[in-house]
């Protein structure tokens, strides 16, 4: 479904129990689909609160019911320590030095360049 059709649905039915999602796993996809749909919805007069609900909060409310997903996990992430292994595997490749933070560096979340 295109984002124009999604905005039509939001205008007709509102924000209750609707989530805007974007598949980036196969075929031709648009990684910025949710952001572009949100922008189009705002431009077409959908209330900002409805856009926030369908592009963020409704999904958080639905998926957090399992107890495995918490907003705090990305708003206040734990410090990074790549010295540890996960199931015996390291995330490090090519002899890179592990990243170790003393505390969570929220500013690093805003960096667009991955080194």
C-alpha positions in Angstrom: 0.0 0.0 0.0 1.3 3.4 -0.9 1.6 6.2 1.6 -1.1 8.3 0.0 -3.6 5.4 0.4 -2.5 5.0 4.0 -3.2 8.7 4.7 -6.6 8.3 3.2 -7.3 5.4 5.6 -6.1 7.5 8.5 -8.4 10.4 7.4 -11.4 8.0 7.2 -10.8 5.7 10.2 -8.6 7.7 12.6 -5.7 6.4 14.6 -7.3 3.7 16.8 -5.6 0.3 16.4 -3.7 1.3 13.2 0.1 1.0 12.7 2.1 2.5 9.9 4.9 0.0 9.1 7.6 -0.4 6.4 9.1 -3.7 5.2 12.8 -3.4 4.4 13.4 -7.1 4.2 12.9 -8.1 0.5 12.3 -6.7 -2.9 12.0 -3.0 -3.6 11.4 -1.3 -0.4 11.5 2.2 1.1 13.4 2.4 4.4 12.0 5.9 5.0 8.4 4.8 4.3 7.1 5.5 7.8 8.7 9.0 7.9 7.4 9.9 4.5 3.9 8.7 5.4 4.0 10.8 8.6 5.1 13.9 6.7 2.4 13.4 4.1 -0.2 12.8 6.8 0.7 16.1 8.5 0.7 18.0 5.2 -2.8 16.6 4.5 -4.1 17.8 7.9 -4.0 14.6 10.0 -3.6 15.8 13.6 0.0 15.5 14.9 -1.2 13.3 17.8 -2.8 10.8 15.4 0.4 10.7 13.4 2.4 10.0 16.5 0.0 7.2 17.5 0.0 5.4 14.2 3.8 5.8 13.5 5.0 5.1 17.0 2.8 4.7 20.0 0.3 2.1 18.8 3.1 -0.3 17.8 4.9 0.3 21.1 1.7 -0.4 23.0 1.0 -3.6 21.0 4.5 -5.1 20.9 5.4 -4.2 24.5 2.6 -6.5 25.8 5.1 -9.4 25.6 7.3 -7.7 28.2 10.3 -8.0 25.8 10.1 -4.5 24.3 10.4 -1.3 26.4 10.7 2.2 25.2 13.4 2.8 27.8 15.6 0.3 25.9 16.3 2.9 23.2 15.7 6.1 25.1 18.1 5.2 27.8 20.3 2.4 26.3 22.9 0.6 28.4 26.5 1.5 27.9 28.2 -0.4 25.0 30.9 -3.0 25.9 31.9 -5.1 22.9 34.4 -7.1 24.9 31.8 -9.7 25.8 30.5 -12.5 23.6 27.0 -13.4 22.7 26.5 -17.1 22.4 30.3 -17.4 21.9 30.3 -14.9 19.1 31.9 -11.5 18.9 30.4 -8.6 16.9 33.9 -7.5 16.0 35.3 -8.2 12.5 38.6 -7.6 10.8 40.7 -7.1 14.0 38.7 -4.0 15.2 39.2 -2.8 18.7 36.1 -3.2 20.9 34.0 -0.2 21.7 33.7 0.3 25.5 31.7 3.2 27.0 31.8 4.2 30.6 28.1 5.3 30.4 25.5 5.6 27.7 26.4 8.3 25.2 23.1 9.5 23.9 24.8 11.8 21.5 26.2 8.9 19.6 22.7 7.8 18.7 22.4 11.0 16.6 25.5 10.3 14.5 24.7 9.4 10.9 28.2 8.1 10.1 29.0 4.6 11.1 32.8 4.1 11.6 
